[in-house]
Amino acid sequence: MIPYNFFSIVERSQKYVVYGDSVCEDMNTLVLTNEIRTYTTFNNVWDWLEKQIPITIIEDKEYIYLNDDVNFKILSFNMINDKLEFIKPDYLMRHKINKNICKLNVTNHHSLKVTNDHSLINYDGDSWKIIKPEDAQYLPGIVNELNIESEIDIQYYILGLWFADGCFPNSDYYPSLSSQYYQELCEYITKEDNRFKPYIRKTGKKSDFQFNYKPVRDLLLENNLKGVKSINRSIPQNIFEILKTDQYYFTSFFAGYYTGDGSFNAGIINFNSANYTLLNQLHNLFMSYGIYSHILIDKNGRHYEEEVFGDMYRLKILGISQNLIEFLKPFHKFKTSKNIDFKSLCYGRNFNSVGHENKGIVRDVKLRDYYSVKPIHITSKEQIIYDGYVYDFSNPKNQTFIANGFIVHNTDSMYINIPTIKPKTSEEAVQHANKISKEINASIEHFMKNFLLPKSGVNPEHNQTNFKTELVADSLLLLDVKKNYAFRLLAREGKILETPKVEYTNLTVVKSDTTKFTKDFITTMVEKIILNPELQNQNLITHINQLAINMREVLIKHINEFDFEYIAVPKKWSTNYKTEPYQVVGMKLYNTIMNEIVLSPMSAALLLPIELVNPIEFETKISAIKNNNELFIENVPISKLNHIGIPYNYDKEKLIKCFNYYCIKININEVWDIVYNKTAKRIVEVAKKQLL
């Protein structure tokens, strides 16, 4: 067990909690608002909630705490009973980041974008494990076991048929459909409703037929769909809302669309079309009902008589349940005489698997352990720069929520520093970490099962509190700003690194709007001084002061030589602003002194602070040209000309001449204030505390 003095050993100032990030604002989640399902983005959810609930701000994070007055739930996966269920979360949290994130691609059009330290789940054949994006091979997609009625609404079935493979030219009085099995199809529809009157006209292998059916004809006319070509067709909003809120009409429409344009292969339903808008509406509908789907793009895949007419899109429905297959079987006969068999990749125990990542993946549905989720293969991973909000739901019951149709986990991370343990090797450090993790788990499990859960009336077997050693580091730098830290990594998930590696979270070394000079300055300070085990017992401030002197000399050298890319801040000419920001003014200044349009909206440039050595002479010389173009400085007051934006491919000699002619120089002290930024100063403060 844990020693009696464990918590006195782990001093308060040396026990840290660092919260995990989450998913990007443009990812979609599935919510239930006022009993209406909506598949929408996280920023839309935030906007909806903040109109009803005040925002609570705690340091750099914003929280919306859910109360009983708001009818709001999120779809969540219960890993114990294999159920997708709507749960009211405790809160929705967001905060801004500017750093690299992980983009997990499952097609060339559908992905999951999460921060690198966010938790995902993976089934290993025995239980669900928490993993990081870098270790994921599959993502669990949602599969809703819909209770589908065998009967359909024939009006919405015909409407789905028409959207899939119908037309309604301006020259015709009645709309048309097309089918290879037109006779069987017409007999089926007429049997369901004898008001349906088809008029067959044979054209090649298929048969086009006009049909007289007033409910559908009136619906098409009311929504101005007559004369609209199939590539421009979309489901009108009023019909879309009905399909989204009424499962009976949705499944009827789905059956019709499948009859007209669907195919079934290897456990996947496919819809192909050049009409992206329509397929995306269908994708949204399927996700709203908890049925995982995604779109992929076939670039220039639309051909006719060997001519290329543009891109084709494929909507793949993968979250298929057995009862959905049974529902479709009566309509499959209108497409082919082949039987429809349910085969799919599933989560289960794979006894034949050699690779660890595939132990929980089976191809035989009879061996599956979970019915509410399906493994979706990750085709590629990317590290991309992301500047915006990330979101996280707090769902204590299931600890999961939906992002872009995938199950993601919400967990926190805790760093524990025990200064009395000083391992000599990485192997020894990992052994200590595993031992401590087991002791913590044993104590907490004992408390949960014997005290808290029974007292709360909860079955002790439902305990999900678990500590796992994710990484082992021999040194940790924590700044006085949440989620700003760096550590010297020895091992991750039990795997010892050949060479220790310093990793960063939210420090400016991973942000896109930081100078290369600053990144080198901070990484040198952190890796060569602060986290350097060889300097552990030395005065770090002495080393940092010498580094600062050396770096300032490097800075001055770059300025004198007009070598700016290393020391300048990368900026873009944004058009989304109410008043003109300083970087735009700086880029306009460059255009003006060059007397040509080099930079324009959406251009990228190197931004540097400047000073006008002789403002009067500058004003006299610039007045003759500053109004020559709207992308020049025109009426910008001279007091606002304190930065210049320089293109990446600039003519050094020409720029030097312009600076001399207009009496402009780089402001060295302000450049130093920029490159020796708040993060660098906070690191120095941490080093100073070592001396106290």
N, C-alpha and C positions, 0 to 999 in steps of 0.2 A: 504493500500500500504506500501512498504518498507519505513522506516523513511528516511528523507533527508540525515542524517549523517550515513547511513548504512555502506558504504564502508570505512568510517573513523573509525567506531567502529570495523569492521573486519580488524584489522591491517594487513599490507602487510606481516609481518613476521609470522602472525598467520593464513593465508589463504593458504591452501595447495591443490595441485592437485596430486593425486596418480593414475597412469595409470594402467588399468586392464591388466592382462596377457592374454594368448591365448592357442593355441592348440599345441600338441607335434609334433616334426619333422617327425615322422613316420606315422602321419595321412595323408590321401589323400584328395586332393581338385580337383575341376574340372576347367580347364583353357582352353582358346582358344588362341593358338599361331599360327600366320600366317594362321588363319581360320581353324586350325586343332584342334579338341577336344582331350584333354588328361586328363586322370584321374591318377594323380601321387602324390607323397608325397611332403610335403612342402619343405623339404630340396632339392629335385630335382628341384622344381620351383626356389628356391634361386640360385642353381648352374647355371641354365639356364639364369636367369636374370643377374647375376653378370658378366657373360661373355660379356654382352652388355652395362651394366650401372655401373658406379663407385659406390662403397659403401660409404655412409656417416655415420660417427661414431659420436654419441652424447652421451657422458659419457659411460654408459655400454650397450648402444643399437646400433644396426646397422640398417641402413635404405637403401632401394633401391627405389628411387623416379622415378616413371614411366614418361617417356617423350613421345612426339608424334611420335618419330622415331621407337619406339618399338611396334610391333603389338601384344599386349597382353591384354587379358581380363579374368575376373573370373566370374563364375556363381554366381548369387545373386538372392535373393528372394525379390520381391517388395511386401510389406505387404499391400499396398494400392490397387493395381489393381490385386493382386493374379497372378503374372507372375514370371516365372523363366527367367532371362535375363542375357546376358553377358555384364559386365560393366568393363571399365578400372579403376582400383583402383588408388588412389593417390600414395600409396607406400606400400611396404611390409617391415615389421619390424621384427627383431628377437633379442633375447638376451638369455643368458644362465642362467639357474636356477639349484639349487640343493635342492629340498624340496619335501614335499608330494604334490601329485596331485590327482585329482579325475578320476577314471576310471569307466565310465558308460557302463555296459554290456547289450547288447540286445540279444546276444547268447553266447555260450561258445567259440566263435571264432571271434566275431565282437563286437567292442566297440568304444566309443569315449573317448579320454584321453585329459582332459583340466585342467588348473589350477583352484584351488578352487574359485578364485575370477573372473573367466571369466563369461561372460554373455551368457545365452541361452534365447530362446523365448518360450512362452507358450500362447496358446489361451484359454481364460476363458469363451468363449461364446459371449463376447461383443467386445473384442479387444485383440491385441497381447500385452503381458506383458513381461517385462524383469525379468528373475529369475536367481538364482545361481544354480550350479549343485546339491547342497544338497537338493534343493526343487523340482527338476525335477522328474516327473513320466513318462513322454513321451518325445521323441525327434521327431522333425518334419523331416521326410524323404522326399526326393525330388520325385516328380511325373511330368514327362514331357509329356505334351499333344502332342505327335508326330503326324504330318500330314502324315499318312501312306497310301501309294497307295495300292489299292486292288490287283493289279497284282503283281506277284513275278517273280524273275529270277529263272527258274527251275534248272539251274546248281547249284546255291548256296543252293536251297531248298534240292536237293539230297545230296549235300555235308553235310548240317546240319543233314540230316537223317543218313548218314553214320557215322558221328562222334558220334551220339547218340546211335545207335544200329546196327552198321555195322561191317564188318570184311573184310580182304583181305589177306588170308593166302598165304604163299610163294608157296604152292602147286597148287593154283588156278590161272587161267588166268584172270578171271573177279572178281571184288569185289562183296560182298554180303550184303543184307539187311535182316531185320527180322520184321514181323508185323503180328498181329492177324487179321487185316483187309487187308491182302495182295492184295486181288482181287480188292477192291475198290481203294486202294492206287495206284496200278499199272495202273488201268484204268485212274485215274486222271493224273498221270505223263505222260502217253502215249498220252493223249489228248492234254497236254501242249506241248509236243515235241515227235513226232513219231519216233525219233531216239532211244528212250529208249526201250530196248528189255529185258524183264525179263524172267528168267528161274526158274520156281517154283519147290521147293522140300519141301514137307510137313514134318514137324518134330513136333509132338505133337500138342498142342493148337496153337502154332505160326507156321508161315511158313517162312523158310529161302529161299531167292531166289537170285541167282546171276543175275547181270544185265550188259548188254552190252550198255554202254553209254560213248562214247569216251571222251567227255570233262572232265568228272569227273575221269575216269580211268587215263587219262593222267596227271591230276592234282595230283592224289594220287602218281603216279609213279615219277613225277618230284620232289615231296617233300619227297621221300623216306618213304612213309607211308605203303608200302606193307610189310607185315610180322610183323608190329608193333602191339602188343597186346593192347587191349582197355585200360588197366590200365596204360599203358605207353604213351598213345597218347596225343599229344598236337597240337594246331592249329599253323602251321608254321608262322613265323613272317611276311612273305610277304602277306599271306592270312589274318592274323590278322590286318595288317595295312589297307587293303582294307575294311574289315568289320568295322573298327573303323572310316574310313573317308567317307564311302558311305552308307547312311542309307538304300537305296534300297537293296543292297546286304546283309546288316546286318539283316533287317527284313525278307528277304527270308531265310537266314541261320537259324534265330531264329525260323521261322515257321517249318522248317524241323527238327530242334532239338526238338522242342516241340512235333511234331508228333511222333518222335522216342522214346523220353524218358521223356516227360513232363506229369504232372498231374495238375489238377486245383481243389482247395478245399478252401472254405471260403474266396474267394477273393485273394488267393495266388497261384502263379504258382510255382511248385516244380520240381527240377531236383535232382535225387539221383545218386551217383556214388562213386566208390572207387578211382577214379582218381581225386585227389585234384587239380593238375595242370590245367587240362582242365576246371573244374568248376570255378577255380579262374580266368582263362582267360575270361570265360563267364561273371562272376561277374564284371570284369574290363570293358568289353564291355557295359554292361547294365548301369553301372555308367557313362561311357563316354557319353551316350545318355541321361543322367539325369533321369534314371529309377532306383529307389532305390532297392537294393538287398543285401542280406547278406548270409554268409555261417555258418552252424553249424555242429558240429562233433558228430557222433554217435560212441563212443568208442567201438572198437571190435564188430561193428555192421554187419560186413560182414561174413555171415555164408554159409556153403554148406555142406549138409548131416551132420548137427550137429557139424561140425568142424568150428573153428573160424579162419578166414583168415585175419583179420585186421579191420581197421577203415572204416566207411562209412561216406560220406559227403553229405550234403543236401544244395543245393542252392535255396533260397527262393526269388522269385521276388514279392515284396510288393508294389512297386511304379507303380501300374497298373492303366492306364486311361481307360475310357470307349471305346475310339476308338481302343486301343490295344486289348481289349476283342473282339470287333467287327471284327477286323482283324483276330483273331485266330479261330473264330467260324467255318469257312469252313474246317479247319484242325482238329477240335475236333472230327468230325465224324469218323476219322480214328482210334480213341482211344476208344470211348464208345458211346453208344446210348443216354446217359443222356445229358440233356441240360446244357449249360454253363451259369450260372447266375453271375452277378457282385454284390458281397456283400463285403463290406469292412469297416474297422474302418476309420472314417473321422473326420475332424475338423468342428464342427457346434455347435449350441446351444442345449444343452441337458437339456430339461425342467424337466426330471425325475431324474436328478442327485442330490444326497444328498451330496456327498463328493465334496469339492471345487476343487480338482485337476482334476475331471472328468467333470466339467461343460462345457468344450469345446469339448467333445468327443461324437460322435454319431455313431451308427451302421447302420443306414439307410442312404444310399447314397443320397436319395432325400432331406435329411435335411442338407447336407453339405454346408458350407459357402465358403470353399477353395478347389480348385481342384489341385493346384500345390504342395501341401504338404500333407503328411499322417502321423498320429501319430504312432510312433514305441515305443512299451512298453519297459521300462527299467526293466530288470529282476533282476539286482543286482548292487550295487555300492561298490567300493573298494577305499581305500586310499593306494597309492603305492608311493615309493620313485622314483623320476625321476631326472636324472642328464643329462642335455643336453639343446638344444635350444628349445624355444617356439616361435611361429610365430603368426603374426596378420596382416591382410589386413586392410587398411584404405579405406572404401567405403562410402563416405559421402552421396551419393544419397539414397541407400537402407539400409546401415548400417548392411548388412548381407553378409556372404560368406558360402561356403560349406566345411565341414570337415567330412570325412568318410561317405559321403552321407547325412549328417544332416545339417540343417540350424543352424548356430551360429551367434551371434550378436557381433558387435564390438562397445563397449561403453567405456567411461572414467568415473572415479569416482572422486568426489571432496569432500574433507573434509573441512567443514567450522567451525571455532572456533569463538564463540562470547563470549568474556570474561565478558561482562556486564550481561549476563544471568547466574544465579547461582541457578538452580532448587534444591529443597530439596529432591525430590523423583524421581524415575525412571519414574513414570507416568507423572509427571510434565515435565520432560525432553522430553518425547515423544510428549507431547502436543505442547511444544515450537518448536520442530523440524518439526512437521507437519505444524504448522502455518508459519514458515519461508519458508518451501518448497513451500507452496501455494503462498506466496508472491513473491518468486523468479519466479515461473512459470507464475504468472499473469503479471509481468513486462516483462519477456522475450517474452511471447506469444503476448503481446501488441506490442512490438518492431518488432517481426518477421512479424506479420500479417498486421501491419499498415505502416511499413517503409521498412524493408529489402526485404521481398518477393515481394511486389508490385513493388519496384524499380528494382528488378532483373527479372521482368516479369514472376514470378511464382505465381500460384494460392495460396492465403493465406491459403486455407483449407489443403494444402499439408504440412503444418508445422509439423515437427516431433520432434522438440526440446522439451525435457521434463525433469524436475528434479523430482526425487522421493526419499523420505527418505528410504534408505535401512537399515541403522543401526544408532543407537544412542549410543555414548560413552561419559563418563564423563571425560576421560583423554586420551591423545594421545602422544606417544613418536615417534618423527621423527628424524632419523639420517641424517647425511649429505651425504648419498648415496641414490639415487633414489630407491624407492620400498623397503626400509628397514624401517619398522615401527611396532609398537605394540600399542594396544589400549585396554582400559578397557570397554568391551561391556555391555551395559544396556539392549538394545532391538534390535531385528532384524525383519524387515518387520512388524513392529507394535506389535510384540510379546515380552512382557517384560520377561526377564530371572528371575528366582527365585533368583539366586545368580549371581552377576556380574562376567564376565569371561574375562580374558585377552587373546587376540588372536594376533598371530604373522604373519607377512609377510616377507619372505626372511631373517629374522634373523637366526643366526646359530642354534637356538633351533629346527628348522625344517629341518636341513640339515643332511644327512646321514654320512658325514665324520667329524663330530664333536664329541669330547669326551663327555661322560656322565657327567663328572665333569664340563665342560664348559657350558653344557646345564643347569645344576642345578645352576651354578654360575650366569648365565645371567637371568634365570627365577626368581631367588631369588632377584637379584638386581632390575629387572623390576617390579615384582609383589609386593614385600615386601617393596620396597623403592621408586622407581621412580613414579609408578602409584598408590601408596598407599595413599588414601585420608586422612588417619589419620596423614600422615607426610607432608601434603601439605605446611605448613608454617614453616617447620623445615629445618635445614642445611643438605641437603641430602649427601653431601660429607663426613660428619662425620660418618654417617651410612654406607656408601660404604666402607670407610677405615677400619672400624671394621669388615665388612663382608670379605674384602680381607685378613685381618690378620687371621681370623678364617678359611677361605678356604685354605690358604697356609699351615696352620698347618695340615689340613685334607690331603692335597696333600703329604706332607712330610711323614705322617703316612702311607699312601698307598705305597709310594716308599720303605720305610724301611721294610714294611711287605711283599714286593713283591706281592702286590695285585694290578694288573695292569689294569684290564678290565675297571675300573671306570675312569682312568686317561689317557689311551692310545687312540691314534687316530686309528679308524678302517680303514684298507686298504686292497686292493686285489692285488694279483700278476697278473697284466695285462700282456698280451703278445703283445699288440699293441703299440710298442714303437720303436724309432730308436736307442736310447741309453738307457742303463739300468737305470731305475729310482731308487731313493734312497730306496724306499720301497722293491724293489726286492733284492737289495744288502743286506738290513737288514734281509730279510727272508733267503737269502743264508747264511748269517752270523750265524743265529740260527741253520740251518742244520749243519754247519761246527763245531760249538762248541759242538753240540750234537753228531756229527759224525754219523748222520743218516738222511735219507730223510723224514722229517716231513712235510715240506711245499714244494709246487710245483706250476706250473702255474695254475691260477684260485683259488688258496687257499686264504682264508681270515685270517688276522692276526692283532695283536695289535702292533702298531708302536710307539716306544719310542726313544728319542735321548739318546745317550750314550757317554761316554768318556773312552778312554783307559788309565788307571792309569799308566801303565808302557808299552809303545808301543814296546820297544825292547824285553822285556820278552814275550809279546803277540806274536810278530812276530816269535820268536824262537819256542814257543810251537805250534803255529798254522801251521807252515810250513810243519810239518810232515803229516798233513791230509788234507790241504786245496785244494789239487788237486785230491782227491780221487773220486770226482764225479762232473759232470758238473753243478749240483745244489748246489755245494759248492762255496766259494768265489774265488777259483782258483787265477787268476792274478789281482784281484781287488786291487788297491793301498790302502795302509793303511790309507791314507788321506781321503778316501771315506767311511771309516767304522765309520760313526757317528750316525747310527741308527740301531736298531735291531727290527725285526719283530717276535713277539711271538705268537704262536698258542693260541686259546681260551682255549683249554684244555691242559694246560701245567703242568708239574710236578714241583711244587714250590721248593721242596728240591733239586731236581736234577739241576734246573736252578741256585739256589743259589751257589751250588758247582762249576758249570761251570763258573759263574761270578767271583768267588773268584780265581779259578785256572787260568783263562785267564786275570785276573786283569781288569775286566770290571765293570763299575758302571753307574747307571742312572744319567744323567746330570740334576740335579734338576732345575737349573736356566733356562735351555732351555725348560724343560717341563712347567715351569711356563709361559714362553713367549708364548708357544703354547696354553695353556688352558686359559690364560688371553689374549685373542686374540683381533684382530682389532675391532670386534663388541663391546666387553666389554669396550675397551678403548674409543670408540665413545660414548657409553652410559655415561661414566664418564664425557666426555667433555660436553654432554648435561646438566648433573647435575651441572657442574662448572658454566655454563652460567646463572644458576638460581641465582648465587651470584652476578652477574654483575649489 
